[in-house]
Amino acid sequence: MKFLVVGGAGYIGSHMVKKLLDAGHDVEVVDNFSGGHRLPAIELDIADAPALDAVFAEHHFDAVFHFASFIQVGESVAEPAKYYQNNLAATLTLLQAMLRAGVKNLVFSSSAAVYGDPQYTPIDEEHPKAPINPYGRSKWMVEQILEDFDHAYGLKSVSLRYFNAAGADPDGELGERHEPETHLLPLILQAAAGRRSTITVYGRDYDTPDGTCIRDYIHVSDLCSAHLLAVDYLLEGGASTAFNLGNGQGFSVQQVIDAARRVTGRDIVTSDAPRRAGDPPRLVADSSRVRALLGWQPKFASLDQIVTHAWNWEQKYPWS
């Protein structure tokens, strides 16, 4: 099969490209490199309709993978226009280009942020959708557009609602590297590597066993395996749908720090700060639906495996 991966130079997108190539597929990558790292790809912004049309005219794609979204919640609150322009309006441009080219299968990177503050955990796909920031709203709006495009134009899609993607390529060829970095595990490993003096723990007074927030961490390789199953499902005629992607078990901030200490053998200094506004005590996925319908099973479900692969990357490609 031949696939177009938009946003293929980013953290998850680059791992997906590797997964597709390893599976024997033909892949074209487009990226504007606003948040990704330079690699062989077609440089364009998905807001550029003529450029997209040129790509679709040159290649026949069986499906499109869409990873080209901005992802920082805090930034979305401060700059909502940036998020609605890229995550929503540019996605609409991409969908229209797909329709003009007759490409009607899309795997979309959505987010658990569509649910907002959880009313219950673990969170299943039927949980009310009440996003509390522009990032989450942009993802939920796209999901609703996809539903409308299915009914009107026959464009089939699978929206994958990520919880906390983490880890790195088990082969050590790829890893996580954002600037600025906002994700917990790479921040902890930066402290272990001596690139930052301390890791801040925001709140130790939550209603959890150790008082710190609990989140559902899913290995990036397992995340990409779910995308492969999702595109196969679409190409076999599956109906448009959405799935949660998580391990179904939560780990607290303190447990992640403890795992990093075990894996790295380093002393990781922590400092405490008050709770951040909008941080719920627990965010854990009910992923039983994707397991049942697509047969997905995480291969790297243990926290120590996730941390080990991320640490191998941190050591192999140290920052200057």
Salt bridges, closest charged atoms under 4 A:
ASP22 OD2 - LYS18 NZ 3.25
ASP26 OD2 - LYS2 NZ 3.72
GLU28 OE2 - HIS59 NE2 3.99
GLU43 OE1 - ARG38 NH1 2.96
ASP53 OD1 - ARG100 NH2 3.02
GLU58 OE2 - HIS59 NE2 3.89
ASP62 OD1 - HIS60 NE2 3.94
GLU75 OE2 - LYS82 NZ 2.88
GLU143 OE1 - ARG161 NH2 2.64
ASP150 OD1 - LYS156 NZ 2.85
ASP169 OD1 - LYS18 NZ 3.52
ASP171 OD2 - LYS18 NZ 2.86
GLU173 OE1 - LYS18 NZ 3.85
GLU176 OE2 - HIS178 ND1 3.46
GLU176 OE2 - HIS183 ND1 2.44
GLU181 OE2 - HIS178 ND1 3.19
ASP205 OD1 - ARG275 NE 2.90
ASP258 OD1 - ARG261 NH1 3.62
ASP272 OD1 - ARG204 NE 2.77
ASP279 OD1 - ARG215 NH2 3.91
ASP279 OD2 - ARG276 NE 2.97
ASP304 OD1 - ARG262 NH2 2.64
GLU314 OE2 - ARG195 NH2 2.99
